[in-house]
Amino acid sequence: MTAPAGRIHAAMKLGVYLRNMGPVSTREQIVECARAADRSGIDDLWVVDHIAIPPDDAEGSGGRYLDPLATLAFLAGVTERVALGVGVLVLPYRPPLPTAKWIATVQELAAGRLLLGVGVGWMAAEFRALGLDRRRRGRDTDATLDFILRCFEADEVELHGQRFLFRPRPVRPPLFVGGSAPHATARAARVGAGWMPMGGDPAVLSASIADFRSMSADAGHPDPEVAAVTSLNLDDPVAAADSTARLRDAGVTRLVHGFRYAQPSEFQRACDTLAGPVRSALG
């Protein structure tokens, strides 16, 4: 496959999800996995966001989820190189100011390694547990997102008629909006963010990516990133590299591999395969 017209590929970034849920999310195991990722040479390490899993939907996790931003703040202290991402933080779940403070703090403590994926959320049970109107999640996401952006633009910010100092104010982390086109791509294009779609079918993604880049250009923003969340067959590195190359040629700039593992050794093998044979085969 050839690259979309007018687009020259930079080196594709390769990342992996660390399971901040279930039995493998103990302190010892997430430290071991994070350090393995740091050593391996993969580009980024991601966690997910769930806050209130109902008992009938707890298969695979047992309802155990570590808070994503707290987890990344902790991992910032045990890693040195790998970027740390949340994919995605559900913005309607949390009040805007404490959320912005968390994001700035993690970015500061991680020395600029944070990657911020955001989304509107979908699980009705979680909105119910939080006492939130799920029908407002789009509007609430936009309001929180706009506030976060304002916080990274100036030391002085106003909220509810009160001006205050927003410090620390590190460089704003790269921003990705998760979700399906066209709603997520429209939101991302409006604020100059990247897009974080689920799924790895290049034929499906290609047209949406082209539309997204056109919307971003029309909004006056630079060529955006696209971070696709998918699952590769790492038992066959050649096939995994071929799948990755086809996504790259469709316009994906980052690939985030998600999978289940029972031991840190399995996680390390996945990182080593991505950073080694898969990256080498991409050329």
C-alpha positions in Angstrom: 0.0 0.0 0.0 1.1 3.6 -0.6 0.7 6.4 1.8 -2.3 8.8 1.3 -1.6 11.5 -1.2 0.4 14.4 0.2 1.3 12.6 3.4 4.8 11.5 4.3 5.1 9.0 7.2 7.2 9.7 10.2 8.3 6.7 12.3 5.2 5.0 13.7 4.9 5.0 17.4 4.2 1.6 19.1 2.6 1.3 22.5 0.9 -1.3 24.7 -1.8 -1.3 27.4 -0.7 -2.1 30.9 -3.6 -3.8 32.7 -4.5 -1.5 35.6 -7.3 -3.9 36.4 -7.9 -7.4 37.7 -5.4 -9.7 39.5 -2.4 -8.5 37.5 -2.8 -4.9 38.8 -0.9 -5.4 42.1 1.7 -2.9 43.0 4.5 -5.4 42.4 3.2 -6.5 39.0 2.5 -3.1 37.5 6.0 -1.9 38.6 7.6 -5.0 36.9 5.6 -4.5 33.7 6.2 -0.7 33.6 10.0 -1.2 34.0 9.9 -4.0 31.3 8.2 -1.5 28.9 10.8 1.2 29.8 13.7 -1.2 29.0 12.1 -2.7 25.9 12.2 0.4 23.7 8.4 0.6 23.0 7.2 4.2 22.8 4.3 4.4 25.2 2.5 2.6 28.0 -1.3 3.1 28.4 -3.9 2.5 31.1 -7.7 2.6 31.0 -10.4 4.3 33.0 -13.3 2.6 34.8 -14.6 3.8 38.1 -17.7 1.7 39.1 -18.0 -1.7 37.5 -21.3 -3.5 38.3 -21.1 -7.1 39.6 -22.7 -8.6 36.4 -20.0 -6.9 34.2 -16.9 -7.8 36.1 -15.6 -10.7 34.1 -11.8 -10.5 33.7 -11.4 -7.7 36.3 -13.4 -8.7 39.3 -14.4 -5.1 39.5 -10.8 -4.1 40.5 -9.6 -1.0 38.7 -6.8 1.3 39.7 -7.5 5.0 39.1 -5.7 5.8 35.8 -4.2 9.2 36.8 -3.0 7.9 40.2 -1.5 4.9 38.4 0.4 7.1 35.9 1.6 9.4 38.7 3.0 6.3 40.5 4.5 4.9 37.3 6.2 8.2 36.6 8.4 7.5 39.6 9.5 4.0 38.5 10.2 4.7 34.8 12.5 7.1 33.0 11.9 7.0 29.3 8.6 5.5 28.2 5.6 7.8 27.6 2.6 7.3 29.9 -0.9 7.5 28.4 -4.5 7.2 29.6 -6.7 5.9 26.9 -9.2 7.3 27.6 -10.0 9.4 30.6 -13.8 9.7 30.8 -14.1 13.5 31.4 -17.8 13.6 32.5 -16.9 11.4 35.5 -14.8 14.1 37.2 -15.1 17.8 38.1 -13.1 20.0 35.7 -10.7 21.8 38.2 -9.4 18.7 40.1 -9.1 16.9 36.8 -7.0 19.6 35.3 -4.9 19.7 38.5 -4.3 15.9 38.3 -3.3 16.1 34.6 -0.9 19.0 35.2 0.6 17.2 38.2 1.2 13.9 36.4 2.7 15.8 33.4 5.0 17.6 35.8 6.1 14.5 37.8 6.5 12.5 34.5 8.8 15.2 33.1 6.5 15.8 30.1 5.9 12.1 29.3 2.1 12.2 29.6 -0.2 11.3 26.7 -3.8 12.4 27.4 -6.7 10.5 25.8 -10.1 11.7 26.7 -13.6 10.5 26.0 -17.3 10.8 26.8 -17.9 7.4 28.3 -20.5 4.8 27.6 -21.3 2.6 30.6 -24.7 3.5 31.9 -24.0 1.8 35.3 -21.0 4.1 36.0 -23.0 7.3 35.2 -25.8 6.0 37.5 -23.3 5.2 40.3 -21.9 8.8 40.0 -25.4 10.3 40.0 -24.7 11.8 36.5 -27.1 12.3 33.6 -25.6 10.2 30.8 -27.5 12.3 28.2 -25.3 15.3 29.1 -22.0 13.4 28.6 -21.2 15.1 25.3 -21.8 18.6 26.6 -20.0 17.9 29.9 -17.0 16.5 28.0 -16.8 19.6 25.9 -17.0 21.9 28.9 -14.3 20.0 30.8 -12.1 19.8 27.8 -12.3 23.5 27.1 -11.5 24.3 30.7 -8.5 22.0 30.7 -7.2 23.7 27.6 -7.6 27.1 29.2 -5.6 25.9 32.2 -2.6 25.1 30.0 -2.7 28.5 28.2 -2.2 30.9 31.1 -1.1 30.9 34.8 -4.3 32.8 35.7 -7.6 31.0 35.1 -11.2 31.9 36.0 -13.9 29.4 37.1 -17.3 30.2 38.6 -16.4 33.9 38.8 -13.2 33.3 40.8 -9.7 33.9 39.3 -6.9 31.7 40.6 -3.4 30.7 39.7 -3.0 27.4 37.9 0.4 26.1 38.8 2.3 24.0 38.1 1.6 24.6 34.4 3.9 22.3 32.4 3.7 21.9 28.7 0.3 20.6 27.8 0.4 16.9 27.1 -0.5 15.6 23.6 -4.2 15.2 23.4 -6.3 12.5 21.8 -10.1 12.2 21.6 -11.4 8.6 21.8 -14.5 7.3 20.2 -16.1 6.7 16.8 -16.3 9.0 13.9 -17.9 11.4 13.2 -18.6 12.7 16.8 -15.1 12.0 18.1 -13.3 13.3 15.0 -15.4 16.5 15.0 -14.5 17.1 18.7 -10.8 16.4 18.1 -10.7 18.7 15.0 -12.4 21.5 16.9 -9.7 21.6 19.6 -6.7 20.5 17.5 -6.3 17.1 19.1 -5.5 13.7 17.8 -8.0 10.9 17.3 -8.0 7.6 19.2 -10.2 5.1 17.4 -10.9 1.5 18.5 -10.3 -1.3 15.9 -7.6 -2.1 13.5 -9.3 -2.5 10.1 -7.4 -0.2 7.7 -10.1 -0.2 5.1 -12.6 1.1 7.6 -10.3 3.7 9.2 -8.8 5.1 6.0 -11.8 7.2 4.9 -12.5 8.4 8.4 -8.9 9.4 8.9 -8.9 11.4 5.6 -12.1 13.2 6.6 -10.6 13.9 10.1 -7.4 15.4 8.6 -9.5 17.5 6.3 -11.6 18.8 9.2 -8.5 19.6 11.2 -6.9 21.5 8.3 -10.2 23.5 7.8 -10.1 24.4 11.5 -6.5 25.7 11.1 -4.8 23.0 13.0 -1.6 21.1 12.1 -1.8 17.5 10.7 -3.1 15.5 13.7 -2.1 12.2 15.1 -4.2 9.1 14.9 -3.6 6.5 17.7 -5.4 3.2 16.8 -6.2 0.8 19.6 -6.1 -2.8 18.4 -4.8 -6.3 19.2 -2.0 -7.8 17.2 -1.1 -11.5 16.8 2.4 -11.2 18.3 2.9 -14.9 18.1 3.5 -14.2 14.4 5.7 -11.1 14.3 5.6 -11.0 10.5 1.8 -10.9 10.4 1.8 -8.4 13.2 4.2 -6.1 11.3 2.1 -6.5 8.2 -1.1 -5.5 10.1 0.8 -2.5 11.6 2.1 -1.4 8.2 -1.3 -1.4 6.7 -2.6 0.7 9.5 0.3 3.1 9.0 -0.4 3.4 5.3 -4.1 4.1 6.2 -2.9 7.2 8.2 -2.4 5.8 11.7 0.6 7.4 13.4 0.5 5.4 16.7 -0.6 1.8 17.4 -1.6 0.8 20.9 -1.7 -3.0 21.4 -4.2 -4.3 24.0 -4.2 -7.9 25.3 -4.8 -10.0 28.4 -1.8 -11.4 30.2 -1.5 -13.4 33.4 2.2 -12.8 34.3 4.6 -9.9 33.8 6.8 -12.2 31.7 4.0 -12.4 29.1 3.8 -8.6 29.1 7.6 -8.3 28.7 7.5 -10.7 25.7 4.9 -8.5 24.1 6.9 -5.3 24.6 10.1 -7.0 23.3 8.3 -8.3 20.2 6.8 -4.9 19.4 10.0 -3.0 20.0 12.1 -5.7 18.2 10.8 -7.8 15.3 7.6 -5.7 14.6 9.4 -2.4 14.5 12.3 -3.8 12.5 9.9 -5.3 9.9 8.3 -1.9 9.5 11.5 -0.5 8.1 
